[in-house]
Amino acid sequence: MKYVFGPVNSRRLGISLGIDLVPHKTCSLNCIYCECGETTDCTALLREYVPVKDVLAELDAYLSSSPELDVLTFSGSGEPTLHSGIGAIIAYLKERYPRYPVVVLTNGTLLWKEEVREALMRADIIIPSLDAVSEPVFRKMLRPTGEITAERLVRGLMDFRPVFTGRMIIEIFILPGINDTPDELARLKEACEKIGPDEIQLNRLDRPGAVYGLQTASWKRLVEIKEFFLPLAVEIIGKPDYSKKITGSVSEIHDAVGAVLKRRPSTIDDLSRTLGLRKVEVMKIIEEMDAGGILSKEEMERGIFYRIRADAAE
């Protein structure tokens, strides 16, 4: 399958079936920390990047057997709200498969557009990012396309929150020395107070980013930031609940591993846990892919992270 992937064991959502609506690395931002790598098509143009009918066909093929899932998540290797048909797909899921909560992971940059806010109304959970409020930090960390600004991002979130009946969780990705200064944290807290999300989630670098050599925020630093944001509801994103068993796959094991590595770098342990596979199975597939020259790898504190090479992603 091209547009549906997983399910994976998400750190914050449980067993999640992914829905990827744009070509690899099509996004309105080129975040320096992005685990999917550098953005190759940085745009704010709304259009039907992949055929809606093909996405629906894949969803029907997978969901018709009523698999055990916690959520259906619009995510992947780009910004899902760039797709002009996301509202129609959400509506289809809510009408055809109402048992599954629909989640949208978004960078939030397009919520200043009324048509995007309208498209997301029937989702159950929206998780937009808000990593910086001052324009210099916003541009250094997120490297947006021309028409995207920090002010527009905040304004879009403020306009969306009062009319959205679902749950809004703002994610703040902390990069030491960039957006964790006293001034930027104060701006972020003030913006969150104005927006009024149900919750704030603090995240940190867990996999290789788009730019080499970024620092990972310590747990101690995240706790300090959490305390600074009080009395707002803040959670630090932790590890997945690996006691939850994934009972199905979208495709054959090889394709499932490839689908994950195309969208995010992972260790062998990550793949084993998130896909419910034995390590020996994962190792064999990784060896085959590596021999075929389609993988790149990077060693970090947690081990060796593999990803599909950019020139082999399509």
C-alpha positions in Angstrom: 0.0 0.0 0.0 1.2 3.5 -0.8 -0.8 5.7 1.5 -1.7 3.6 4.5 1.1 2.3 6.7 1.6 0.4 10.0 0.0 0.0 12.3 2.8 1.2 14.6 3.0 1.6 18.4 3.0 5.3 18.8 4.6 6.9 21.9 1.5 9.0 22.6 -1.4 7.4 20.7 -1.1 3.7 21.2 -1.7 1.3 18.2 -1.9 3.7 15.3 -2.7 3.2 11.6 -0.9 5.8 9.5 -2.4 7.7 6.6 0.1 9.6 4.4 -1.5 12.1 2.0 1.5 13.8 0.4 4.6 12.7 -1.5 7.7 12.2 0.6 8.9 15.4 2.2 6.3 17.7 0.9 5.8 20.3 3.6 5.3 23.9 4.4 8.3 23.8 6.8 11.8 22.4 6.6 12.4 21.8 10.3 16.0 21.2 11.3 14.9 18.4 13.7 12.6 16.6 11.3 13.1 12.8 11.5 12.0 12.5 7.9 14.9 14.5 6.6 15.2 17.7 4.6 12.0 19.0 2.9 12.3 18.6 -0.9 9.1 20.4 -1.8 8.6 23.3 0.6 5.2 24.7 -0.2 1.9 26.1 1.1 -0.1 25.1 -2.0 -3.3 23.2 -1.2 -4.1 20.5 -3.8 -4.9 16.8 -4.3 -1.4 15.5 -4.0 -2.5 11.9 -4.2 -5.9 10.6 -5.4 -8.6 10.6 -2.7 -10.2 7.5 -4.3 -6.9 5.6 -4.0 -6.5 6.5 -0.3 -10.1 5.5 0.4 -9.6 2.2 -1.4 -6.6 1.3 0.7 -8.4 2.3 3.9 -11.4 0.1 3.0 -9.0 -2.8 2.2 -7.4 -2.6 5.7 -10.3 -1.5 7.9 -13.0 -3.8 6.5 -11.7 -6.6 8.7 -12.2 -4.4 11.8 -8.6 -4.6 13.1 -7.7 -3.8 16.7 -6.5 -0.2 16.5 -6.5 2.7 19.0 -6.5 5.5 16.4 -6.3 6.4 12.7 -3.6 9.0 12.3 -2.9 11.4 9.4 0.9 11.7 9.5 3.8 10.4 7.5 6.6 12.1 5.6 5.0 15.5 5.0 2.2 18.0 6.1 -1.2 16.3 5.7 -3.2 19.5 5.7 -1.6 20.4 2.3 -4.0 17.9 0.8 -7.2 19.5 -0.4 -9.1 16.3 0.2 -8.3 15.7 3.8 -11.7 16.9 4.9 -13.5 14.5 2.6 -11.3 11.6 3.8 -12.0 12.4 7.5 -15.7 12.6 6.8 -15.6 9.2 5.1 -13.8 7.6 8.0 -16.2 9.1 10.6 -19.2 7.8 8.6 -17.9 4.4 7.5 -15.6 3.5 10.5 -16.9 5.5 13.5 -15.3 3.1 16.0 -11.9 4.6 15.3 -10.8 8.0 16.6 -9.3 10.2 13.9 -6.1 12.1 14.8 -4.3 14.7 12.7 -0.6 15.4 13.3 0.1 18.8 11.8 2.6 21.6 11.9 -0.4 23.9 12.3 1.0 26.4 9.7 -2.1 26.3 7.4 -4.8 26.8 10.1 -4.9 30.5 9.3 -6.7 29.4 6.1 -10.4 29.0 6.7 -10.7 26.0 4.3 -8.1 24.1 6.3 -9.9 24.8 9.6 -13.2 23.6 8.1 -11.6 20.4 6.7 -10.4 19.4 10.2 -13.6 20.0 12.1 -14.7 16.3 12.2 -11.4 15.0 13.5 -11.4 13.7 17.1 -7.9 14.9 18.1 -5.7 17.6 16.5 -2.0 17.7 17.5 -0.5 20.9 16.0 3.1 21.9 16.6 4.1 25.2 18.2 7.9 25.3 18.6 8.6 29.0 18.4 6.8 32.3 18.6 9.5 34.9 17.9 10.1 35.2 14.1 13.9 34.8 14.3 13.7 31.5 16.3 10.8 30.3 14.2 12.8 30.8 11.0 16.0 29.3 12.4 14.3 26.2 13.7 11.5 25.6 11.2 12.7 27.2 8.0 9.2 27.9 6.6 8.1 28.6 3.0 7.7 32.3 2.3 4.1 33.0 3.3 4.3 31.1 6.6 5.1 33.2 9.7 5.0 32.6 13.4 2.3 35.2 13.8 0.1 33.4 11.2 0.7 30.1 13.0 -0.4 31.4 16.3 -3.4 33.3 14.9 -4.5 30.1 13.1 -4.5 28.1 16.3 -6.3 30.9 18.2 -9.0 31.0 15.5 -9.4 27.2 15.4 -9.6 26.4 19.1 -13.0 28.1 19.8 -14.7 26.3 17.0 -13.1 22.9 17.2 -15.2 20.5 19.4 -12.5 17.8 19.5 -9.4 17.6 21.6 -6.4 19.9 20.8 -3.0 18.9 22.0 -0.1 21.3 21.3 3.3 19.7 20.8 6.4 21.8 21.6 9.7 20.3 20.4 12.5 21.4 22.6 16.0 22.0 21.1 18.5 23.2 23.7 20.0 26.6 23.0 17.5 27.4 20.3 13.9 27.5 21.7 14.5 26.9 25.4 15.7 30.4 26.3 13.8 32.2 29.0 12.5 34.7 26.4 11.2 32.1 23.9 9.7 29.9 26.7 7.8 33.0 28.0 6.5 33.7 24.5 5.5 30.1 24.1 3.7 30.0 27.4 1.8 33.3 26.7 0.7 32.0 23.3 -0.5 28.7 24.8 -2.5 30.6 27.4 -4.2 32.6 24.6 -4.9 29.5 22.5 -6.2 27.3 25.4 -5.3 23.8 24.3 -6.5 20.8 26.2 -2.9 19.8 26.8 0.7 20.6 25.9 3.1 17.9 25.1 6.9 18.4 25.3 9.0 16.4 22.9 12.7 16.0 22.3 15.1 14.6 19.7 14.8 10.8 19.7 16.0 10.0 16.2 18.4 11.7 13.8 17.2 15.1 12.6 17.4 16.8 9.2 20.5 18.7 10.4 23.4 16.9 11.9 24.7 17.5 15.4 21.6 18.8 17.2 21.5 18.4 20.9 18.9 16.3 22.7 17.1 18.0 25.6 17.7 16.2 28.9 14.8 14.8 30.9 15.8 17.2 33.7 15.4 20.1 31.3 12.0 19.0 30.1 10.8 18.7 33.8 12.0 22.3 34.4 10.1 23.5 31.3 7.0 21.6 32.4 7.1 23.3 35.8 7.6 26.7 34.0 4.4 26.2 32.0 2.3 25.5 35.1 -0.7 25.8 35.7 -1.2 24.7 32.1 -1.6 20.9 31.6 1.7 19.7 30.3 3.0 16.1 29.6 6.4 15.0 28.6 6.2 12.4 25.8 7.7 9.1 26.9 8.2 5.7 25.5 5.4 3.6 23.9 3.4 1.1 25.8 4.9 -2.0 24.4 2.5 -4.2 26.3 0.0 -3.4 23.6 0.2 -6.0 20.9 -0.1 -5.2 17.2 -2.2 -7.8 15.6 -2.1 -7.0 12.0 -0.1 -5.4 9.2 -0.9 -3.5 6.1 1.2 -5.6 3.9 3.9 -8.2 3.9 6.5 -7.9 6.6 9.2 -6.5 4.2 6.8 -3.8 3.0 5.8 -2.9 6.5 9.4 -2.3 7.5 10.0 -0.3 4.4 7.0 1.8 4.9 8.2 2.8 8.4 11.8 3.5 7.3 10.6 5.6 4.4 8.9 7.9 6.9 11.1 7.9 10.0 14.5 6.5 11.0 14.3 3.5 13.3 16.6 1.1 15.1 16.1 -2.6 14.9 14.6 -2.5 18.4 12.2 0.2 17.3 11.0 -1.8 14.3 10.7 -5.0 16.3 8.5 -3.3 19.0 6.4 -0.9 16.8 5.6 -3.6 14.2 5.3 -6.5 16.6 8.0 -8.5 14.8 10.8 -10.7 16.1 14.3 -9.1 16.0 15.6 -11.9 13.8 12.9 -11.1 11.2 13.8 -7.4 11.3 17.5 -8.0 11.1 17.1 -10.2 8.0 15.1 -7.6 6.2 17.5 -4.8 7.2 20.4 -6.9 5.9 18.6 -7.4 2.6 17.8 -3.7 2.2 21.3 -2.7 3.2 22.8 -5.1 0.6 20.5 -3.5 -2.0 22.0 -0.1 -1.2 18.7 1.6 -0.3 19.5 2.3 3.3 21.4 5.0 5.1 22.4 4.7 8.8 23.4 6.9 11.6 24.6 6.0 15.1 23.1 7.8 18.1 22.9 7.1 21.8 20.1 4.6 21.3 21.8 2.6 18.6 22.0 2.6 14.8 19.2 4.3 13.0 18.2 3.1 9.5 16.2 5.0 7.0 15.4 4.6 3.3 17.8 6.8 1.3 16.2 9.9 -0.2 17.0 8.8 -3.7 15.3 5.5 -3.1 12.2 6.8 -1.2 9.9 6.8 -4.2 
